[in-house]
Amino acid sequence: MLDPTSLYRSMFRIRRFEETVLENFPRGVFFGTTHTCLGQEANAVGVLSWLQAGDIVFSNHRGHGHFLAYGGDPRALFAELMGRSTGVCGGRGGSQHLQWRNFYSNGIQGGIVPVATGMALAEKRKGASAVAVAFLGDGTLGEGVVYEALNLAALWQAPILFVVENNHIAQTTPTAQGVAGSIPARFNAFGIPVSELDSSDVLEILSAAGEALHAVRSQCAPRALVIHTARFGPHSKSDDTRPPQEIARLRQARDPLRIHAPRLAADARAALEAEIEAQIAAAFRQALDDPYPAA
């Protein structure tokens, strides 16, 4: 388990990366679109801190935080968003379509879930000890392919952890208007044990994720973790329909950095933040100077 300083370092790196993206998008330095995970940093760090060698991570359109928590390089991610040849995928995948080592992301709603399930099954049939982790949002629960994948994951006992990051607003649609019934009950219907957590505290998420992944590994079977979380930023760049007061309330009550910060000495935290600020600024500048791919 990581120490409090390492956890804060990982979350603050994600925070400053995402803020830098939103601050600079109007300048036209990035291609395509982007979806930041401001407010959800603790999910990525808390879950992916338990990864072991060979484990596979499947992300979605809101995947920068997952990539960075996995160990990805901020400069390579900036460069990918800028379409530069030094990007994660040579500048051709953009914000939503990344592949690096055993990390995969895809912008198609729910599209990664059956792929993740199949790759988890492949690891099981190889006799490997690796497991898969698949992140999905509450909006993805309207996609039929998700339930086909849950059915097969349960039938085949695929070693996979499904992590639902329920930020309660799918693009601009509140979850209450788009998801009927109980989210945990959807996994229970397929016989997949599920745990549910309403928290932005990285330590609580770390504990819940550790228990879930231990069960996946020890029983070689699927599990689900539903994390009720909060998204501070817009769905993509500037399409937030929520009142500013609501965002302010969420930042006050649900900010994972604000929750975790008091666990660090003030001077040590300030030094860490200054270090990360410099690293992210340097990564951004370097990516801006990187070349575009050859025609």
LINQUI-V770967 format. One record per pair of residues at least 12 apart in sequence whose ideal C-beta (glycine too) atoms are under 8 Angstrom apart, sorted by the first residue. I is the first residue (numbers start at 1). J is the second residue. If there is no record, write none. Layout:
i=I j=J
i=I j=J
//
This chain:
i=1 j=49
i=1 j=206
i=1 j=210
i=2 j=49
i=2 j=206
i=4 j=203
i=4 j=260
i=4 j=263
i=4 j=264
i=5 j=264
i=5 j=268
i=5 j=272
i=7 j=45
i=7 j=46
i=7 j=49
i=7 j=202
i=7 j=203
i=7 j=206
i=7 j=260
i=8 j=257
i=8 j=260
i=8 j=261
i=8 j=263
i=8 j=264
i=8 j=269
i=8 j=272
i=9 j=272
i=9 j=276
i=10 j=41
i=10 j=45
i=10 j=49
i=10 j=68
i=10 j=69
i=11 j=41
i=11 j=42
i=11 j=45
i=11 j=202
i=11 j=256
i=11 j=257
i=11 j=260
i=12 j=257
i=12 j=272
i=12 j=273
i=12 j=276
i=13 j=68
i=13 j=74
i=13 j=276
i=13 j=279
i=13 j=280
i=14 j=37
i=14 j=41
i=14 j=44
i=14 j=45
i=14 j=64
i=14 j=65
i=14 j=68
i=14 j=69
i=15 j=38
i=15 j=41
i=15 j=257
i=16 j=276
i=16 j=277
i=16 j=280
i=17 j=64
i=17 j=68
i=17 j=74
i=17 j=77
i=17 j=78
i=17 j=280
i=18 j=36
i=18 j=37
i=18 j=38
i=18 j=64
i=18 j=65
i=18 j=233
i=19 j=38
i=20 j=78
i=20 j=280
i=20 j=281
i=20 j=284
i=21 j=34
i=21 j=36
i=21 j=64
i=21 j=78
i=21 j=81
i=22 j=34
i=22 j=36
i=22 j=38
i=22 j=233
i=22 j=237
i=24 j=284
i=25 j=237
i=29 j=82
i=29 j=288
i=30 j=81
i=30 j=82
i=30 j=95
i=31 j=81
i=31 j=82
i=31 j=83
i=31 j=94
i=32 j=81
i=32 j=94
i=32 j=95
i=32 j=96
i=33 j=95
i=33 j=96
i=33 j=236
i=33 j=237
i=34 j=64
i=34 j=81
i=34 j=95
i=34 j=236
i=34 j=237
i=35 j=61
i=35 j=62
i=35 j=63
i=35 j=95
i=35 j=96
i=35 j=235
i=35 j=236
i=36 j=62
i=36 j=64
i=36 j=233
i=37 j=62
i=37 j=63
i=37 j=64
i=37 j=65
i=37 j=66
i=37 j=231
i=37 j=233
i=38 j=231
i=38 j=232
i=38 j=233
i=39 j=167
i=39 j=200
i=39 j=229
i=39 j=230
i=39 j=231
i=39 j=232
i=39 j=233
i=39 j=250
i=39 j=251
i=39 j=254
i=39 j=255
i=39 j=256
i=40 j=62
i=40 j=65
i=40 j=165
i=40 j=167
i=40 j=229
i=40 j=230
i=40 j=231
i=40 j=256
i=41 j=65
i=41 j=202
i=41 j=256
i=41 j=257
i=42 j=199
i=42 j=200
i=42 j=201
i=42 j=202
i=42 j=205
i=42 j=229
i=42 j=256
i=42 j=259
i=42 j=260
i=43 j=65
i=43 j=135
i=43 j=163
i=43 j=165
i=43 j=205
i=43 j=227
i=43 j=229
i=44 j=65
i=44 j=66
i=44 j=68
i=44 j=69
i=45 j=65
i=45 j=69
i=45 j=202
i=45 j=205
i=45 j=206
i=46 j=202
i=46 j=203
i=46 j=204
i=46 j=205
i=46 j=206
i=46 j=208
i=46 j=209
i=47 j=69
i=47 j=133
i=47 j=135
i=47 j=161
i=47 j=163
i=47 j=205
i=47 j=209
i=47 j=213
i=47 j=225
i=48 j=66
i=48 j=69
i=48 j=70
i=48 j=133
i=49 j=69
i=49 j=206
i=49 j=209
i=50 j=206
i=50 j=209
i=50 j=210
i=50 j=213
i=51 j=70
i=51 j=133
i=52 j=129
i=52 j=130
i=52 j=131
i=53 j=130
i=54 j=102
i=54 j=123
i=54 j=128
i=54 j=129
i=54 j=130
i=55 j=102
i=55 j=130
i=55 j=131
i=55 j=132
i=55 j=133
i=56 j=102
i=56 j=103
i=56 j=104
i=56 j=116
i=56 j=119
i=56 j=120
i=56 j=123
i=56 j=130
i=56 j=131
i=56 j=132
i=56 j=133
i=57 j=70
i=57 j=102
i=57 j=103
i=57 j=104
i=57 j=132
i=57 j=133
i=57 j=135
i=58 j=104
i=58 j=105
i=58 j=106
i=58 j=112
i=58 j=113
i=58 j=115
i=58 j=116
i=58 j=119
i=58 j=132
i=58 j=133
i=58 j=134
i=58 j=135
i=59 j=98
i=59 j=103
i=59 j=104
i=59 j=105
i=59 j=106
i=59 j=112
i=59 j=135
i=60 j=96
i=60 j=105
i=60 j=106
i=60 j=107
i=60 j=109
i=60 j=112
i=60 j=135
i=60 j=136
i=60 j=137
i=60 j=140
i=61 j=95
i=61 j=96
i=61 j=105
i=61 j=106
i=61 j=107
i=61 j=109
i=62 j=137
i=62 j=165
i=63 j=95
i=63 j=96
i=63 j=98
i=63 j=105
i=63 j=135
i=64 j=77
i=64 j=95
i=66 j=103
i=66 j=105
i=66 j=135
i=67 j=88
i=67 j=98
i=67 j=100
i=67 j=103
i=67 j=105
i=70 j=100
i=70 j=101
i=70 j=103
i=72 j=88
i=72 j=98
i=72 j=100
i=72 j=103
i=73 j=88
i=73 j=283
i=74 j=279
i=74 j=280
i=74 j=283
i=74 j=284
i=75 j=282
i=75 j=283
i=75 j=284
i=75 j=286
i=75 j=287
i=76 j=88
i=76 j=100
i=77 j=98
i=78 j=283
i=78 j=284
i=78 j=286
i=78 j=287
i=78 j=288
i=79 j=91
i=79 j=287
i=79 j=290
i=80 j=93
i=80 j=94
i=80 j=95
i=80 j=98
i=81 j=94
i=81 j=95
i=82 j=287
i=82 j=288
i=82 j=290
i=83 j=292
i=83 j=293
i=84 j=287
i=84 j=290
i=84 j=291
i=84 j=292
i=84 j=293
i=85 j=290
i=85 j=291
i=85 j=292
i=85 j=293
i=85 j=294
i=86 j=287
i=86 j=290
i=86 j=291
i=87 j=287
i=87 j=290
i=88 j=100
i=90 j=293
i=91 j=292
i=91 j=293
i=92 j=293
i=102 j=130
i=104 j=116
i=109 j=139
i=109 j=140
i=109 j=142
i=109 j=143
i=110 j=136
i=110 j=140
i=110 j=143
i=110 j=144
i=110 j=145
i=110 j=146
i=111 j=145
i=112 j=134
i=112 j=136
i=113 j=134
i=113 j=136
i=113 j=140
i=113 j=143
i=113 j=145
i=113 j=146
i=113 j=149
i=113 j=150
i=113 j=162
i=114 j=145
i=114 j=148
i=114 j=149
i=114 j=152
i=116 j=132
i=116 j=133
i=116 j=134
i=116 j=149
i=116 j=160
i=117 j=132
i=117 j=134
i=117 j=149
i=117 j=152
i=117 j=153
i=117 j=158
i=117 j=160
i=119 j=132
i=120 j=132
i=120 j=153
i=120 j=158
i=120 j=159
i=120 j=160
i=120 j=222
i=121 j=152
i=121 j=153
i=121 j=156
i=121 j=158
i=123 j=159
i=124 j=156
i=124 j=157
i=124 j=158
i=124 j=159
i=124 j=220
i=129 j=217
i=130 j=159
i=131 j=159
i=131 j=160
i=131 j=161
i=131 j=213
i=131 j=216
i=131 j=217
i=132 j=158
i=132 j=159
i=132 j=160
i=132 j=161
i=133 j=160
i=133 j=161
i=133 j=163
i=133 j=213
i=134 j=160
i=134 j=161
i=134 j=162
i=134 j=163
i=135 j=163
i=135 j=165
i=136 j=162
i=136 j=163
i=136 j=164
i=136 j=165
i=137 j=164
i=137 j=165
i=137 j=166
i=137 j=167
i=137 j=170
i=138 j=164
i=138 j=165
i=138 j=166
i=138 j=167
i=138 j=168
i=138 j=170
i=138 j=175
i=138 j=178
i=138 j=179
i=138 j=183
i=139 j=170
i=139 j=171
i=139 j=173
i=139 j=175
i=139 j=178
i=141 j=164
i=141 j=179
i=141 j=183
i=141 j=186
i=142 j=170
i=142 j=178
i=142 j=179
i=147 j=186
i=147 j=190
i=150 j=162
i=150 j=186
i=150 j=187
i=150 j=190
i=150 j=192
i=150 j=222
i=151 j=190
i=153 j=190
i=153 j=192
i=153 j=222
i=154 j=190
i=154 j=191
i=154 j=192
i=154 j=222
i=157 j=220
i=157 j=221
i=157 j=222
i=158 j=221
i=158 j=222
i=159 j=216
i=159 j=217
i=159 j=220
i=159 j=221
i=159 j=222
i=160 j=216
i=160 j=222
i=160 j=223
i=161 j=209
i=161 j=212
i=161 j=213
i=161 j=216
i=161 j=222
i=161 j=223
i=161 j=224
i=161 j=225
i=162 j=187
i=162 j=192
i=162 j=222
i=162 j=223
i=162 j=224
i=162 j=225
i=163 j=209
i=163 j=224
i=163 j=225
i=163 j=227
i=164 j=183
i=164 j=224
i=164 j=225
i=164 j=226
i=164 j=227
i=165 j=227
i=165 j=229
i=166 j=183
i=166 j=226
i=166 j=227
i=166 j=228
i=166 j=229
i=167 j=229
i=167 j=230
i=167 j=231
i=168 j=228
i=168 j=230
i=169 j=231
i=169 j=235
i=169 j=242
i=171 j=235
i=171 j=239
i=172 j=235
i=172 j=239
i=172 j=240
i=172 j=241
i=183 j=196
i=183 j=226
i=184 j=196
i=184 j=224
i=184 j=226
i=187 j=224
i=192 j=222
i=192 j=223
i=192 j=224
i=193 j=215
i=193 j=223
i=193 j=224
i=194 j=223
i=194 j=224
i=194 j=225
i=194 j=226
i=195 j=208
i=195 j=211
i=195 j=212
i=195 j=223
i=195 j=224
i=195 j=225
i=195 j=226
i=196 j=225
i=196 j=226
i=196 j=228
i=197 j=225
i=197 j=226
i=197 j=227
i=197 j=228
i=198 j=228
i=199 j=227
i=199 j=228
i=200 j=229
i=200 j=230
i=200 j=254
i=200 j=255
i=200 j=256
i=200 j=259
i=201 j=256
i=201 j=259
i=201 j=260
i=202 j=256
i=202 j=259
i=202 j=260
i=203 j=260
i=205 j=227
i=208 j=225
i=208 j=227
i=209 j=225
i=212 j=224
i=212 j=225
i=229 j=254
i=230 j=250
i=230 j=254
i=232 j=247
i=232 j=250
i=232 j=251
i=232 j=255
//
